[in-house]
Protein backbone atom coordinates (compact mmCIF):
# COMPACT_ATOMS: atom_id res chain seq x y z
CA UNK A 1 0.00 0.00 0.00
CA UNK A 2 1.50 3.32 -0.99
CA UNK A 3 1.51 6.32 1.28
CA UNK A 4 1.81 10.01 0.55
CA UNK A 5 3.47 12.51 2.87
CA UNK A 6 1.47 15.69 3.31
CA UNK A 7 2.64 18.33 5.78
CA UNK A 8 4.79 15.80 7.62
CA UNK A 9 1.98 13.28 8.21
CA UNK A 10 1.32 10.05 6.35
CA UNK A 11 -2.03 9.69 4.63
CA UNK A 12 -3.28 6.60 2.89
CA UNK A 13 -3.58 6.76 -0.87
CA UNK A 14 -6.98 6.05 -2.33
CA UNK A 15 -7.58 3.05 -4.52
CA UNK A 16 -7.91 -0.70 -4.16
CA UNK A 17 -6.18 -2.29 -1.17
CA UNK A 18 -5.24 -5.97 -0.75
CA UNK A 19 -3.65 -7.13 2.50
CA UNK A 20 -2.84 -10.50 4.04
CA UNK A 21 -3.92 -10.25 7.66
CA UNK A 22 -3.36 -13.84 8.84
CA UNK A 23 -2.48 -17.25 7.38
CA UNK A 24 -3.17 -20.41 9.37
CA UNK A 25 -3.86 -24.14 9.12
CA UNK A 26 -7.57 -24.46 9.90
CA UNK A 27 -7.82 -28.26 9.72
CA UNK A 28 -5.22 -30.99 9.16
CA UNK A 29 -5.65 -34.76 8.90
CA UNK A 30 -3.30 -37.55 7.89
CA UNK A 31 -4.19 -41.24 7.90
CA UNK A 32 -2.30 -44.42 7.03
CA UNK A 33 -5.07 -47.01 7.43
CA UNK A 34 -2.98 -50.06 6.46
CA UNK A 35 0.10 -49.30 8.56
CA UNK A 36 2.49 -50.96 9.15
CA UNK A 37 1.85 -53.63 6.45
CA UNK A 38 1.33 -50.97 3.76
CA UNK A 39 5.02 -49.97 3.97
CA UNK A 40 5.93 -53.28 2.31
CA UNK A 41 3.93 -52.50 -0.87
CA UNK A 42 6.19 -52.36 -3.92
CA UNK A 43 3.66 -51.34 -6.59
CA UNK A 44 3.11 -47.97 -8.26
CA UNK A 45 0.45 -46.04 -6.33
CA UNK A 46 -2.21 -43.80 -7.86
CA UNK A 47 -2.78 -40.29 -6.53
CA UNK A 48 -6.08 -38.45 -6.53
CA UNK A 49 -6.27 -34.80 -5.54
CA UNK A 50 -9.37 -32.70 -4.89
CA UNK A 51 -9.42 -28.94 -4.37
CA UNK A 52 -12.11 -26.98 -2.60
CA UNK A 53 -12.41 -23.32 -1.82
CA UNK A 54 -14.69 -21.48 0.56
CA UNK A 55 -15.04 -17.76 1.16
CA UNK A 56 -16.66 -16.15 4.16
CA UNK A 57 -17.11 -12.41 4.56
CA UNK A 58 -16.02 -11.42 8.07
CA UNK A 59 -16.81 -7.71 7.84
CA UNK A 60 -17.01 -4.97 5.22
CA UNK A 61 -13.39 -5.36 4.10
CA UNK A 62 -12.24 -8.71 5.54
CA UNK A 63 -12.70 -12.19 4.10
CA UNK A 64 -11.67 -15.63 5.29
CA UNK A 65 -10.60 -17.79 2.36
CA UNK A 66 -10.14 -21.53 2.93
CA UNK A 67 -8.26 -23.66 0.42
CA UNK A 68 -8.97 -27.35 0.97
CA UNK A 69 -6.74 -30.01 -0.52
CA UNK A 70 -7.49 -33.72 -0.20
CA UNK A 71 -4.81 -36.09 -1.46
CA UNK A 72 -5.47 -39.83 -1.56
CA UNK A 73 -2.75 -42.32 -2.43
CA UNK A 74 -3.96 -45.83 -3.24
CA UNK A 75 -2.91 -49.10 -4.83
CA UNK A 76 -5.98 -50.73 -6.34
CA UNK A 77 -8.64 -50.66 -3.64
CA UNK A 78 -6.08 -50.30 -0.81
CA UNK A 79 -5.63 -46.79 0.54
CA UNK A 80 -2.01 -46.11 1.39
CA UNK A 81 -2.55 -42.66 2.88
CA UNK A 82 -4.96 -39.75 2.94
CA UNK A 83 -3.77 -36.20 3.57
CA UNK A 84 -6.36 -33.48 4.10
CA UNK A 85 -5.43 -29.85 4.68
CA UNK A 86 -7.60 -26.76 4.99
CA UNK A 87 -5.23 -23.81 4.71
CA UNK A 88 -6.92 -20.54 5.54
CA UNK A 89 -6.22 -16.86 5.53
CA UNK A 90 -7.86 -13.61 6.44
CA UNK A 91 -7.52 -11.06 3.67
CA UNK A 92 -8.33 -7.38 3.66
CA UNK A 93 -9.85 -6.22 0.38
CA UNK A 94 -11.30 -2.79 -0.21
CA UNK A 95 -11.89 -0.50 -3.15
CA UNK A 96 -12.54 -3.28 -5.69
CA UNK A 97 -15.57 -3.48 -7.97
CA UNK A 98 -17.61 -6.71 -7.66
CA UNK A 99 -16.00 -8.52 -10.62
CA UNK A 100 -12.47 -7.66 -9.52
CA UNK A 101 -13.24 -8.63 -5.91
CA UNK A 102 -14.53 -11.99 -7.14
CA UNK A 103 -11.30 -12.50 -9.08
CA UNK A 104 -9.14 -11.51 -6.11
CA UNK A 105 -10.95 -14.01 -3.87
CA UNK A 106 -10.96 -16.72 -6.55
CA UNK A 107 -7.40 -16.32 -7.87
CA UNK A 108 -5.08 -14.22 -5.73
CA UNK A 109 -6.10 -15.44 -2.27
CA UNK A 110 -5.74 -19.17 -3.10
CA UNK A 111 -2.47 -18.40 -4.88
CA UNK A 112 -1.17 -16.93 -1.60
CA UNK A 113 -2.44 -19.92 0.43
CA UNK A 114 -1.29 -22.73 -1.86
CA UNK A 115 2.45 -22.75 -1.01
CA UNK A 116 1.58 -23.09 2.70
CA UNK A 117 -0.83 -25.98 2.01
CA UNK A 118 1.67 -27.59 -0.35
CA UNK A 119 4.43 -27.52 2.28
CA UNK A 120 2.12 -28.81 5.01
CA UNK A 121 1.01 -31.76 2.86
CA UNK A 122 4.63 -32.53 1.99
CA UNK A 123 5.61 -32.49 5.67
CA UNK A 124 2.68 -34.73 6.62
CA UNK A 125 3.52 -37.31 3.98
CA UNK A 126 7.19 -37.39 4.93
CA UNK A 127 6.36 -37.56 8.65
CA UNK A 128 4.08 -40.49 7.81
CA UNK A 129 7.10 -42.51 6.70
CA UNK A 130 6.83 -41.94 2.97
CA UNK A 131 9.31 -40.37 0.53
CA UNK A 132 9.11 -36.57 0.10
CA UNK A 133 6.27 -35.49 -2.16
CA UNK A 134 5.62 -32.03 -3.58
CA UNK A 135 2.39 -31.02 -5.26
CA UNK A 136 2.86 -29.37 -8.62
CA UNK A 137 2.02 -25.68 -9.02
CA UNK A 138 -1.64 -24.92 -9.75
CA UNK A 139 -2.87 -22.24 -12.14
CA UNK A 140 -5.71 -20.74 -10.09
CA UNK A 141 -6.37 -18.20 -12.82
CA UNK A 142 -7.22 -20.99 -15.27
CA UNK A 143 -9.39 -22.75 -12.66
CA UNK A 144 -11.21 -19.49 -11.97
CA UNK A 145 -11.76 -18.85 -15.69
CA UNK A 146 -13.19 -22.37 -16.06
CA UNK A 147 -15.49 -21.71 -13.09
CA UNK A 148 -16.71 -18.50 -14.75
CA UNK A 149 -17.32 -20.40 -17.99
CA UNK A 150 -19.30 -23.08 -16.14
CA UNK A 151 -21.37 -20.43 -14.33
CA UNK A 152 -22.15 -18.73 -17.65
CA UNK A 153 -23.14 -22.07 -19.21
CA UNK A 154 -25.31 -22.90 -16.20
CA UNK A 155 -26.97 -19.50 -16.43
CA UNK A 156 -27.67 -20.03 -20.12
CA UNK A 157 -29.01 -23.55 -19.50
CA UNK A 158 -31.23 -22.50 -16.59
CA UNK A 159 -32.37 -19.34 -18.32
CA UNK A 160 -32.02 -17.71 -14.92
CA UNK A 161 -30.42 -14.37 -14.20
CA UNK A 162 -27.52 -14.96 -11.84
CA UNK A 163 -25.86 -11.64 -12.65
CA UNK A 164 -26.95 -10.14 -9.33
CA UNK A 165 -25.97 -13.18 -7.27
CA UNK A 166 -22.94 -12.91 -5.04
CA UNK A 167 -20.24 -15.18 -6.48
CA UNK A 168 -17.23 -13.94 -4.55
CA UNK A 169 -14.41 -16.45 -4.73
CA UNK A 170 -16.44 -19.32 -6.10
CA UNK A 171 -13.69 -20.47 -8.42
MIPANU-972293 format. One record per residue (C-alpha): residue in one letter; residue number from 1; x, y, z. Coordinates in Angstrom, 1 decimal. Example, Ala and Ser with C-alpha at 12.3 -4.5 7.8 and 13.67 -1.06 7.14 Angstrom:
2
A 1 12.3 -4.5 7.8
S 2 13.7 -1.1 7.1
//
This chain:
171
X 1 0.0 0.0 0.0
X 2 1.5 3.3 -1.0
X 3 1.5 6.3 1.3
X 4 1.8 10.0 0.6
X 5 3.5 12.5 2.9
X 6 1.5 15.7 3.3
X 7 2.6 18.3 5.8
X 8 4.8 15.8 7.6
X 9 2.0 13.3 8.2
X 10 1.3 10.0 6.4
X 11 -2.0 9.7 4.6
X 12 -3.3 6.6 2.9
X 13 -3.6 6.8 -0.9
X 14 -7.0 6.1 -2.3
X 15 -7.6 3.0 -4.5
X 16 -7.9 -0.7 -4.2
X 17 -6.2 -2.3 -1.2
X 18 -5.2 -6.0 -0.8
X 19 -3.7 -7.1 2.5
X 20 -2.8 -10.5 4.0
X 21 -3.9 -10.3 7.7
X 22 -3.4 -13.8 8.8
X 23 -2.5 -17.3 7.4
X 24 -3.2 -20.4 9.4
X 25 -3.9 -24.1 9.1
X 26 -7.6 -24.5 9.9
X 27 -7.8 -28.3 9.7
X 28 -5.2 -31.0 9.2
X 29 -5.6 -34.8 8.9
X 30 -3.3 -37.6 7.9
X 31 -4.2 -41.2 7.9
X 32 -2.3 -44.4 7.0
X 33 -5.1 -47.0 7.4
X 34 -3.0 -50.1 6.5
X 35 0.1 -49.3 8.6
X 36 2.5 -51.0 9.1
X 37 1.8 -53.6 6.5
X 38 1.3 -51.0 3.8
X 39 5.0 -50.0 4.0
X 40 5.9 -53.3 2.3
X 41 3.9 -52.5 -0.9
X 42 6.2 -52.4 -3.9
X 43 3.7 -51.3 -6.6
X 44 3.1 -48.0 -8.3
X 45 0.5 -46.0 -6.3
X 46 -2.2 -43.8 -7.9
X 47 -2.8 -40.3 -6.5
X 48 -6.1 -38.5 -6.5
X 49 -6.3 -34.8 -5.5
X 50 -9.4 -32.7 -4.9
X 51 -9.4 -28.9 -4.4
X 52 -12.1 -27.0 -2.6
X 53 -12.4 -23.3 -1.8
X 54 -14.7 -21.5 0.6
X 55 -15.0 -17.8 1.2
X 56 -16.7 -16.1 4.2
X 57 -17.1 -12.4 4.6
X 58 -16.0 -11.4 8.1
X 59 -16.8 -7.7 7.8
X 60 -17.0 -5.0 5.2
X 61 -13.4 -5.4 4.1
X 62 -12.2 -8.7 5.5
X 63 -12.7 -12.2 4.1
X 64 -11.7 -15.6 5.3
X 65 -10.6 -17.8 2.4
X 66 -10.1 -21.5 2.9
X 67 -8.3 -23.7 0.4
X 68 -9.0 -27.3 1.0
X 69 -6.7 -30.0 -0.5
X 70 -7.5 -33.7 -0.2
X 71 -4.8 -36.1 -1.5
X 72 -5.5 -39.8 -1.6
X 73 -2.7 -42.3 -2.4
X 74 -4.0 -45.8 -3.2
X 75 -2.9 -49.1 -4.8
X 76 -6.0 -50.7 -6.3
X 77 -8.6 -50.7 -3.6
X 78 -6.1 -50.3 -0.8
X 79 -5.6 -46.8 0.5
X 80 -2.0 -46.1 1.4
X 81 -2.6 -42.7 2.9
X 82 -5.0 -39.8 2.9
X 83 -3.8 -36.2 3.6
X 84 -6.4 -33.5 4.1
X 85 -5.4 -29.9 4.7
X 86 -7.6 -26.8 5.0
X 87 -5.2 -23.8 4.7
X 88 -6.9 -20.5 5.5
X 89 -6.2 -16.9 5.5
X 90 -7.9 -13.6 6.4
X 91 -7.5 -11.1 3.7
X 92 -8.3 -7.4 3.7
X 93 -9.8 -6.2 0.4
X 94 -11.3 -2.8 -0.2
X 95 -11.9 -0.5 -3.1
X 96 -12.5 -3.3 -5.7
X 97 -15.6 -3.5 -8.0
X 98 -17.6 -6.7 -7.7
X 99 -16.0 -8.5 -10.6
X 100 -12.5 -7.7 -9.5
X 101 -13.2 -8.6 -5.9
X 102 -14.5 -12.0 -7.1
X 103 -11.3 -12.5 -9.1
X 104 -9.1 -11.5 -6.1
X 105 -10.9 -14.0 -3.9
X 106 -11.0 -16.7 -6.6
X 107 -7.4 -16.3 -7.9
X 108 -5.1 -14.2 -5.7
X 109 -6.1 -15.4 -2.3
X 110 -5.7 -19.2 -3.1
X 111 -2.5 -18.4 -4.9
X 112 -1.2 -16.9 -1.6
X 113 -2.4 -19.9 0.4
X 114 -1.3 -22.7 -1.9
X 115 2.4 -22.7 -1.0
X 116 1.6 -23.1 2.7
X 117 -0.8 -26.0 2.0
X 118 1.7 -27.6 -0.3
X 119 4.4 -27.5 2.3
X 120 2.1 -28.8 5.0
X 121 1.0 -31.8 2.9
X 122 4.6 -32.5 2.0
X 123 5.6 -32.5 5.7
X 124 2.7 -34.7 6.6
X 125 3.5 -37.3 4.0
X 126 7.2 -37.4 4.9
X 127 6.4 -37.6 8.6
X 128 4.1 -40.5 7.8
X 129 7.1 -42.5 6.7
X 130 6.8 -41.9 3.0
X 131 9.3 -40.4 0.5
X 132 9.1 -36.6 0.1
X 133 6.3 -35.5 -2.2
X 134 5.6 -32.0 -3.6
X 135 2.4 -31.0 -5.3
X 136 2.9 -29.4 -8.6
X 137 2.0 -25.7 -9.0
X 138 -1.6 -24.9 -9.8
X 139 -2.9 -22.2 -12.1
X 140 -5.7 -20.7 -10.1
X 141 -6.4 -18.2 -12.8
X 142 -7.2 -21.0 -15.3
X 143 -9.4 -22.7 -12.7
X 144 -11.2 -19.5 -12.0
X 145 -11.8 -18.9 -15.7
X 146 -13.2 -22.4 -16.1
X 147 -15.5 -21.7 -13.1
X 148 -16.7 -18.5 -14.8
X 149 -17.3 -20.4 -18.0
X 150 -19.3 -23.1 -16.1
X 151 -21.4 -20.4 -14.3
X 152 -22.1 -18.7 -17.6
X 153 -23.1 -22.1 -19.2
X 154 -25.3 -22.9 -16.2
X 155 -27.0 -19.5 -16.4
X 156 -27.7 -20.0 -20.1
X 157 -29.0 -23.6 -19.5
X 158 -31.2 -22.5 -16.6
X 159 -32.4 -19.3 -18.3
X 160 -32.0 -17.7 -14.9
X 161 -30.4 -14.4 -14.2
X 162 -27.5 -15.0 -11.8
X 163 -25.9 -11.6 -12.7
X 164 -26.9 -10.1 -9.3
X 165 -26.0 -13.2 -7.3
X 166 -22.9 -12.9 -5.0
X 167 -20.2 -15.2 -6.5
X 168 -17.2 -13.9 -4.5
X 169 -14.4 -16.4 -4.7
X 170 -16.4 -19.3 -6.1
X 171 -13.7 -20.5 -8.4
//
